Amino acid sequence: MNLPRTNSETIASLPVPDDFSLTHSKRLVNRIRSEIMSNGDSIDFKRYMELALYEPGLGYYSAEAKKFGVDGDFVTAPEISSLFSRCLARQCQQILGSINGELILELGAGTGTMASDVLQELERQNCLPKQYLILETSAELKQRQQQLLAEKGFNYLECVKWIDQIPKPFDGIILANEVLDALPVHRIAMQDRAVKELHVVWENNSFNWSAIPATDEINQYIRDIEVQLDLTLPNSYVTEIDPGFAAWLKTFSKVLQKGAMIFIDYGYSKKEYYHPQRMDGTLLCHYRHRAHAGPFLYPGLQDITTSVNFTSVAEAAIEANLDVKGYTTQAFFLMDCGLNEMMGMVDQDEQLLFLELARQVKLLALPGEMGERFKVIALTRGISDKLIGFSSADHRRYL
């Protein structure tokens, strides 16, 4: 069986970390090795991904290395332009107004840029929530968020609160931009009609793949996919699954008495996700603004992500008694929330400003950039109004 391979040319072209970073990565390598040795010489990829990203003090999202922006490993939409968050804020304004909601909860707030820009726009619209909660697992990112928001010095600062556990039930909104793609997943491979789960082992002084028979739960998950999509996954097919996602979503749905969850991320419908020609899955790593498929490179120094299966998100929502209120591309969502209107408010005589904003809009909305690859899904409870972000192009029929 051919296990996943990493393009050696891509790896060779990546920058080499400095000695301090390499020492940090080696500490995490030793931590993961220890877990492998104590677990019968292998761990599933979901556990490897969890350790690589979230191990306290060592994982990618728990350590102090810069992750976002020019000096990091990737750039998110809020860092590209405040227009992104201003449009999102207008959708929040409609929802808060329709339910008399007074609270927004953001999951994984990155640098804090989105929180800052959303709150500024809500302040302009006289719609500041009483509380803006940020659930952040990374102490380093929490510190950066607090510093950024303090530097802004706006009147809304008192409403922002950082929490380390899920809050009590509330009426309001849960926001998550590029959070779902970083949830740990299982990797599986097909071999002669048998489902194998890809585990991580330590051999020849490095991490490597090992294929073992899949559990009954994973076997059933794959068979259900094949039945639902009326297909047979081909031999040597590799992909990612997360049977536990429904439980993750249900945990957050329980705190939403009335309101909406809005998830923004890159991904596909289930039919696209498990297309027979998508032979190598969707796993992608980001290191110094270079994308590659080698999750064992520099543990703790690079991001590891997979695309989101938005059909599974919708199915989990229904299971949690939420309504799937809208699903569309980022481009349509931003335009429906006033992107063109905001551009029209810019004085075109300020040519440099206008050109820069035009460049930002292209990155956010063009099909070849983030416009079509990123999707927006809204899951609601107790909302009857049609959401403005999905008014011109609601793609729920494709889920």
KOLKE-299436 format. One record per residue (C-alpha): x, y, z. Coordinates in nm, 2 decimals. Layout:
// KOLKE-299436
+--------+--------+--------+
|     c1 |     c2 |     c3 |
+--------+--------+--------+
|      X |      Y |      Z |
...
+--------+--------+--------+
END
This chain:
// KOLKE-299436
+--------+--------+--------+
|     c1 |     c2 |     c3 |
+--------+--------+--------+
|   0.00 |   0.00 |   0.00 |
|   0.13 |   0.35 |  -0.09 |
|   0.12 |   0.57 |   0.22 |
|   0.10 |   0.95 |   0.19 |
|   0.43 |   1.10 |   0.06 |
|   0.56 |   1.45 |   0.10 |
|   0.71 |   1.63 |  -0.20 |
|   1.08 |   1.63 |  -0.12 |
|   1.14 |   1.93 |  -0.35 |
|   0.89 |   2.13 |  -0.17 |
|   1.04 |   2.04 |   0.17 |
|   1.39 |   2.12 |   0.04 |
|   1.28 |   2.47 |  -0.06 |
|   1.14 |   2.57 |   0.28 |
|   1.34 |   2.80 |   0.51 |
|   1.54 |   2.63 |   0.78 |
|   1.44 |   2.74 |   1.14 |
|   1.69 |   2.91 |   1.36 |
|   1.86 |   2.71 |   1.64 |
|   1.61 |   2.83 |   1.91 |
|   1.31 |   2.72 |   1.71 |
|   1.47 |   2.39 |   1.62 |
|   1.54 |   2.33 |   1.99 |
|   1.17 |   2.41 |   2.07 |
|   1.05 |   2.17 |   1.80 |
|   1.28 |   1.89 |   1.93 |
|   1.12 |   1.93 |   2.27 |
|   0.78 |   1.87 |   2.11 |
|   0.92 |   1.58 |   1.91 |
|   1.03 |   1.41 |   2.23 |
|   0.69 |   1.47 |   2.39 |
|   0.51 |   1.31 |   2.10 |
|   0.77 |   1.02 |   2.09 |
|   0.70 |   0.96 |   2.45 |
|   0.33 |   0.93 |   2.39 |
|   0.39 |   0.69 |   2.10 |
|   0.61 |   0.47 |   2.31 |
|   0.36 |   0.45 |   2.59 |
|   0.07 |   0.38 |   2.35 |
|   0.19 |   0.06 |   2.19 |
|   0.43 |   0.23 |   1.95 |
|   0.18 |   0.43 |   1.75 |
|  -0.09 |   0.70 |   1.79 |
|  -0.37 |   0.79 |   1.56 |
|  -0.32 |   1.10 |   1.35 |
|  -0.59 |   1.29 |   1.53 |
|  -0.39 |   1.26 |   1.85 |
|  -0.07 |   1.36 |   1.67 |
|  -0.24 |   1.67 |   1.53 |
|  -0.37 |   1.76 |   1.87 |
|  -0.03 |   1.74 |   2.02 |
|   0.14 |   1.92 |   1.74 |
|  -0.10 |   2.21 |   1.75 |
|  -0.22 |   2.23 |   2.11 |
|   0.02 |   2.07 |   2.35 |
|   0.06 |   2.33 |   2.63 |
|   0.37 |   2.54 |   2.59 |
|   0.49 |   2.34 |   2.29 |
|   0.21 |   2.30 |   2.03 |
|   0.19 |   2.54 |   1.74 |
|  -0.11 |   2.73 |   1.88 |
|   0.02 |   2.72 |   2.24 |
|   0.38 |   2.84 |   2.19 |
|   0.50 |   3.20 |   2.14 |
|   0.61 |   3.19 |   1.77 |
|   0.44 |   3.44 |   1.54 |
|   0.17 |   3.27 |   1.34 |
|  -0.03 |   3.53 |   1.16 |
|   0.07 |   3.81 |   0.92 |
|   0.37 |   3.89 |   0.71 |
|   0.61 |   3.76 |   0.98 |
|   0.41 |   3.44 |   1.05 |
|   0.31 |   3.14 |   0.84 |
|  -0.02 |   3.26 |   0.68 |
|  -0.25 |   3.56 |   0.65 |
|  -0.62 |   3.54 |   0.74 |
|  -0.90 |   3.76 |   0.59 |
|  -0.92 |   4.00 |   0.89 |
|  -0.55 |   4.08 |   0.85 |
|  -0.60 |   4.14 |   0.48 |
|  -0.86 |   4.41 |   0.52 |
|  -1.09 |   4.56 |   0.79 |
|  -1.36 |   4.54 |   0.52 |
|  -1.40 |   4.17 |   0.60 |
|  -1.48 |   4.22 |   0.96 |
|  -1.69 |   4.53 |   0.89 |
|  -1.91 |   4.32 |   0.66 |
|  -1.93 |   4.05 |   0.92 |
|  -2.03 |   4.31 |   1.18 |
|  -2.33 |   4.41 |   0.97 |
|  -2.45 |   4.05 |   0.97 |
|  -2.41 |   4.05 |   1.35 |
|  -2.60 |   4.38 |   1.37 |
|  -2.90 |   4.22 |   1.20 |
|  -2.90 |   3.91 |   1.42 |
|  -2.85 |   4.10 |   1.74 |
|  -3.14 |   4.33 |   1.65 |
|  -3.38 |   4.05 |   1.56 |
|  -3.33 |   3.87 |   1.89 |
|  -3.25 |   4.15 |   2.12 |
|  -2.92 |   3.98 |   2.18 |
|  -2.64 |   4.13 |   2.38 |
|  -2.35 |   3.89 |   2.36 |
|  -2.10 |   3.78 |   2.09 |
|  -1.86 |   3.48 |   2.16 |
|  -1.56 |   3.45 |   1.93 |
|  -1.38 |   3.12 |   1.92 |
|  -1.00 |   3.14 |   1.86 |
|  -0.96 |   3.51 |   1.79 |
|  -0.61 |   3.50 |   1.64 |
|  -0.44 |   3.84 |   1.67 |
|  -0.76 |   4.01 |   1.79 |
|  -0.79 |   4.20 |   1.46 |
|  -1.13 |   4.06 |   1.37 |
|  -1.27 |   4.14 |   1.72 |
|  -1.14 |   4.49 |   1.71 |
|  -1.28 |   4.57 |   1.36 |
|  -1.62 |   4.40 |   1.43 |
|  -1.66 |   4.60 |   1.75 |
|  -1.56 |   4.93 |   1.57 |
|  -1.82 |   4.87 |   1.30 |
|  -2.09 |   4.78 |   1.56 |
|  -2.00 |   5.10 |   1.75 |
|  -2.05 |   5.30 |   1.43 |
|  -2.39 |   5.14 |   1.39 |
|  -2.48 |   5.20 |   1.76 |
|  -2.51 |   4.83 |   1.81 |
|  -2.23 |   4.74 |   2.06 |
|  -2.31 |   4.42 |   2.25 |
|  -2.29 |   4.43 |   2.63 |
|  -2.03 |   4.16 |   2.61 |
|  -1.78 |   4.03 |   2.35 |
|  -1.64 |   3.71 |   2.49 |
|  -1.32 |   3.55 |   2.35 |
|  -1.26 |   3.18 |   2.41 |
|  -0.88 |   3.14 |   2.35 |
|  -0.68 |   2.84 |   2.44 |
|  -0.34 |   3.00 |   2.36 |
|  -0.19 |   3.21 |   2.63 |
|   0.04 |   3.38 |   2.38 |
|  -0.24 |   3.47 |   2.15 |
|  -0.46 |   3.59 |   2.44 |
|  -0.18 |   3.83 |   2.54 |
|  -0.15 |   3.96 |   2.18 |
|  -0.53 |   4.01 |   2.16 |
|  -0.53 |   4.20 |   2.48 |
|  -0.24 |   4.42 |   2.37 |
|  -0.40 |   4.50 |   2.04 |
|  -0.74 |   4.59 |   2.18 |
|  -0.58 |   4.80 |   2.46 |
|  -0.38 |   4.99 |   2.19 |
|  -0.70 |   5.07 |   2.01 |
|  -0.83 |   5.24 |   2.32 |
|  -1.19 |   5.25 |   2.21 |
|  -1.50 |   5.28 |   2.43 |
|  -1.59 |   4.92 |   2.38 |
|  -1.29 |   4.78 |   2.56 |
|  -1.48 |   4.73 |   2.88 |
|  -1.72 |   4.49 |   2.71 |
|  -1.44 |   4.25 |   2.60 |
|  -1.38 |   3.95 |   2.83 |
|  -1.15 |   3.65 |   2.78 |
|  -1.28 |   3.32 |   2.90 |
|  -1.12 |   2.97 |   2.92 |
|  -1.43 |   2.76 |   2.93 |
|  -1.77 |   2.76 |   2.76 |
|  -2.00 |   3.03 |   2.91 |
|  -2.35 |   3.00 |   3.04 |
|  -2.64 |   2.99 |   2.79 |
|  -2.70 |   3.32 |   2.62 |
|  -2.89 |   3.49 |   2.34 |
|  -2.64 |   3.61 |   2.08 |
|  -2.38 |   3.50 |   1.82 |
|  -2.09 |   3.26 |   1.81 |
|  -1.82 |   3.35 |   1.55 |
|  -1.54 |   3.14 |   1.42 |
|  -1.31 |   3.24 |   1.14 |
|  -1.06 |   2.97 |   1.03 |
|  -1.12 |   2.76 |   1.34 |
|  -1.28 |   2.44 |   1.20 |
|  -0.99 |   2.37 |   0.97 |
|  -0.76 |   2.33 |   1.27 |
|  -0.97 |   2.07 |   1.46 |
|  -0.78 |   1.74 |   1.48 |
|  -0.90 |   1.47 |   1.24 |
|  -0.84 |   1.11 |   1.16 |
|  -0.67 |   1.01 |   0.84 |
|  -0.78 |   0.70 |   0.66 |
|  -0.67 |   0.51 |   0.35 |
|  -0.84 |   0.25 |   0.13 |
|  -0.66 |  -0.08 |   0.06 |
|  -0.84 |  -0.36 |  -0.13 |
|  -1.18 |  -0.24 |  -0.02 |
|  -1.06 |  -0.24 |   0.34 |
|  -1.05 |   0.08 |   0.55 |
|  -0.72 |   0.14 |   0.71 |
|  -0.65 |   0.41 |   0.97 |
|  -0.32 |   0.60 |   0.93 |
|  -0.13 |   0.60 |   1.26 |
|   0.19 |   0.78 |   1.34 |
|   0.50 |   0.58 |   1.44 |
|   0.86 |   0.66 |   1.53 |
|   1.11 |   0.48 |   1.31 |
|   1.45 |   0.55 |   1.15 |
|   1.48 |   0.86 |   1.38 |
|   1.16 |   1.03 |   1.24 |
|   0.78 |   1.02 |   1.24 |
|   0.63 |   0.80 |   0.97 |
|   0.29 |   0.66 |   0.87 |
|   0.16 |   0.32 |   0.96 |
|  -0.17 |   0.17 |   0.83 |
|  -0.37 |  -0.04 |   1.07 |
|  -0.73 |  -0.19 |   1.05 |
|  -0.98 |   0.08 |   1.12 |
|  -1.21 |   0.07 |   1.42 |
|  -1.58 |  -0.03 |   1.37 |
|  -1.68 |   0.34 |   1.41 |
|  -1.45 |   0.45 |   1.14 |
|  -1.55 |   0.16 |   0.91 |
|  -1.91 |   0.25 |   0.95 |
|  -1.84 |   0.62 |   0.89 |
|  -1.67 |   0.55 |   0.56 |
|  -1.94 |   0.30 |   0.45 |
|  -2.21 |   0.56 |   0.53 |
|  -2.03 |   0.81 |   0.31 |
|  -2.01 |   0.57 |   0.02 |
|  -2.38 |   0.49 |   0.05 |
|  -2.49 |   0.85 |   0.08 |
|  -2.28 |   0.95 |  -0.22 |
|  -2.34 |   0.63 |  -0.42 |
|  -1.97 |   0.57 |  -0.48 |
|  -1.69 |   0.34 |  -0.40 |
|  -1.37 |   0.50 |  -0.27 |
|  -1.08 |   0.37 |  -0.49 |
|  -0.78 |   0.17 |  -0.38 |
|  -0.50 |   0.39 |  -0.23 |
|  -0.75 |   0.67 |  -0.16 |
|  -0.64 |   0.89 |   0.14 |
|  -0.87 |   1.13 |   0.31 |
|  -0.97 |   1.28 |   0.65 |
|  -1.27 |   1.23 |   0.87 |
|  -1.39 |   1.35 |   1.21 |
|  -1.67 |   1.14 |   1.35 |
|  -1.65 |   1.34 |   1.67 |
|  -1.74 |   1.68 |   1.51 |
|  -2.11 |   1.64 |   1.59 |
|  -2.03 |   1.62 |   1.96 |
|  -1.80 |   1.93 |   1.94 |
|  -2.08 |   2.13 |   1.77 |
|  -2.34 |   2.01 |   2.01 |
|  -2.13 |   2.13 |   2.30 |
|  -2.14 |   2.48 |   2.17 |
|  -2.50 |   2.47 |   2.05 |
|  -2.61 |   2.40 |   2.41 |
|  -2.51 |   2.75 |   2.51 |
|  -2.70 |   2.92 |   2.23 |
|  -3.05 |   2.98 |   2.36 |
|  -3.14 |   3.20 |   2.06 |
|  -2.91 |   3.34 |   1.79 |
|  -2.66 |   3.22 |   1.54 |
|  -2.33 |   3.04 |   1.48 |
|  -2.13 |   3.18 |   1.19 |
|  -1.84 |   2.97 |   1.07 |
|  -1.61 |   3.10 |   0.79 |
|  -1.35 |   2.86 |   0.65 |
|  -1.22 |   2.69 |   0.34 |
|  -1.38 |   2.36 |   0.24 |
|  -1.63 |   2.17 |   0.03 |
|  -1.96 |   1.99 |   0.04 |
|  -1.94 |   1.62 |   0.12 |
|  -1.98 |   1.53 |  -0.25 |
|  -1.68 |   1.74 |  -0.34 |
|  -1.48 |   1.65 |  -0.03 |
|  -1.49 |   1.28 |  -0.10 |
|  -1.47 |   1.29 |  -0.48 |
|  -1.30 |   0.98 |  -0.61 |
|  -1.04 |   1.20 |  -0.78 |
|  -0.94 |   1.37 |  -0.46 |
|  -0.69 |   1.08 |  -0.40 |
|  -0.46 |   1.25 |  -0.14 |
|  -0.72 |   1.41 |   0.09 |
|  -0.71 |   1.78 |   0.19 |
|  -0.44 |   1.79 |   0.46 |
|  -0.22 |   2.10 |   0.42 |
|   0.06 |   2.25 |   0.63 |
|   0.17 |   2.62 |   0.63 |
|   0.52 |   2.73 |   0.71 |
|   0.65 |   3.08 |   0.64 |
|   0.38 |   3.14 |   0.38 |
|   0.46 |   2.82 |   0.20 |
|   0.20 |   2.54 |   0.17 |
|   0.30 |   2.17 |   0.17 |
|   0.17 |   1.83 |   0.27 |
|   0.43 |   1.72 |   0.53 |
|   0.27 |   1.72 |   0.88 |
|   0.59 |   1.57 |   1.04 |
|   0.81 |   1.86 |   0.94 |
|   0.91 |   2.09 |   1.23 |
|   0.64 |   1.99 |   1.48 |
|   0.53 |   2.29 |   1.67 |
|   0.66 |   2.54 |   1.41 |
|   0.40 |   2.49 |   1.14 |
|   0.03 |   2.49 |   1.10 |
|  -0.16 |   2.17 |   1.01 |
|  -0.50 |   2.20 |   0.86 |
|  -0.77 |   2.01 |   0.66 |
|  -1.05 |   2.15 |   0.46 |
|  -1.39 |   2.16 |   0.62 |
|  -1.67 |   1.92 |   0.52 |
|  -1.96 |   2.17 |   0.53 |
|  -2.22 |   1.89 |   0.47 |
|  -2.11 |   1.73 |   0.79 |
|  -2.13 |   2.07 |   0.96 |
|  -2.49 |   2.10 |   0.84 |
|  -2.58 |   1.74 |   0.95 |
|  -2.43 |   1.80 |   1.29 |
|  -2.63 |   2.12 |   1.32 |
|  -2.96 |   1.95 |   1.25 |
|  -2.87 |   1.68 |   1.50 |
|  -2.81 |   1.95 |   1.76 |
|  -3.16 |   2.11 |   1.68 |
|  -3.01 |   2.40 |   1.49 |
|  -3.14 |   2.54 |   1.17 |
|  -2.90 |   2.57 |   0.87 |
|  -3.00 |   2.92 |   0.78 |
|  -2.75 |   2.99 |   0.50 |
|  -2.45 |   2.86 |   0.31 |
|  -2.26 |   3.06 |   0.05 |
|  -1.91 |   3.17 |  -0.07 |
|  -1.72 |   3.44 |   0.11 |
|  -1.75 |   3.66 |  -0.20 |
|  -2.13 |   3.65 |  -0.20 |
|  -2.15 |   3.69 |   0.18 |
|  -1.93 |   4.00 |   0.18 |
|  -2.11 |   4.16 |  -0.11 |
|  -2.45 |   4.10 |   0.05 |
|  -2.32 |   4.25 |   0.37 |
|  -2.22 |   4.58 |   0.20 |
|  -1.87 |   4.53 |   0.06 |
|  -1.95 |   4.73 |  -0.26 |
|  -2.13 |   5.00 |  -0.06 |
|  -1.82 |   5.04 |   0.16 |
|  -1.60 |   5.07 |  -0.14 |
|  -1.84 |   5.33 |  -0.28 |
|  -1.80 |   5.55 |   0.03 |
|  -1.43 |   5.59 |  -0.04 |
|  -1.33 |   5.92 |  -0.20 |
|  -1.18 |   5.81 |  -0.53 |
|  -0.97 |   6.13 |  -0.53 |
|  -0.77 |   5.96 |  -0.26 |
|  -0.62 |   5.74 |  -0.52 |
|  -0.37 |   5.55 |  -0.31 |
|  -0.63 |   5.46 |  -0.05 |
|  -0.88 |   5.36 |  -0.31 |
|  -0.62 |   5.14 |  -0.50 |
|  -0.51 |   4.97 |  -0.18 |
|  -0.87 |   4.89 |  -0.08 |
|  -0.94 |   4.76 |  -0.43 |
|  -0.64 |   4.53 |  -0.39 |
|  -0.78 |   4.41 |  -0.06 |
|  -1.12 |   4.35 |  -0.21 |
|  -0.97 |   4.14 |  -0.49 |
|  -0.79 |   3.91 |  -0.23 |
|  -1.11 |   3.87 |  -0.03 |
|  -1.36 |   3.82 |  -0.31 |
|  -1.21 |   3.70 |  -0.64 |
|  -1.26 |   3.34 |  -0.73 |
|  -0.89 |   3.28 |  -0.78 |
|  -0.82 |   3.42 |  -0.43 |
|  -1.04 |   3.36 |  -0.12 |
|  -1.37 |   3.45 |  -0.28 |
|  -1.49 |   3.10 |  -0.37 |
|  -1.25 |   2.87 |  -0.18 |
|  -1.38 |   3.01 |   0.15 |
|  -1.74 |   2.94 |   0.25 |
|  -1.97 |   3.09 |   0.52 |
|  -2.23 |   2.88 |   0.70 |
|  -2.49 |   3.02 |   0.94 |
|  -2.65 |   2.79 |   1.20 |
|  -2.94 |   2.94 |   1.40 |
|  -3.19 |   2.89 |   1.67 |
|  -3.50 |   3.10 |   1.71 |
|  -3.44 |   3.32 |   1.41 |
|  -3.71 |   3.35 |   1.14 |
|  -3.57 |   3.64 |   0.94 |
|  -3.36 |   3.57 |   0.63 |
|  -3.00 |   3.66 |   0.70 |
|  -2.87 |   3.94 |   0.48 |
|  -2.54 |   3.77 |   0.41 |
|  -2.72 |   3.49 |   0.21 |
|  -2.98 |   3.70 |   0.03 |
|  -2.84 |   3.68 |  -0.32 |
|  -2.67 |   3.34 |  -0.33 |
|  -2.78 |   3.07 |  -0.08 |
|  -2.61 |   2.75 |  -0.17 |
|  -2.77 |   2.52 |   0.09 |
|  -2.89 |   2.30 |  -0.19 |
|  -2.54 |   2.19 |  -0.27 |
|  -2.48 |   2.06 |   0.08 |
+--------+--------+--------+
END
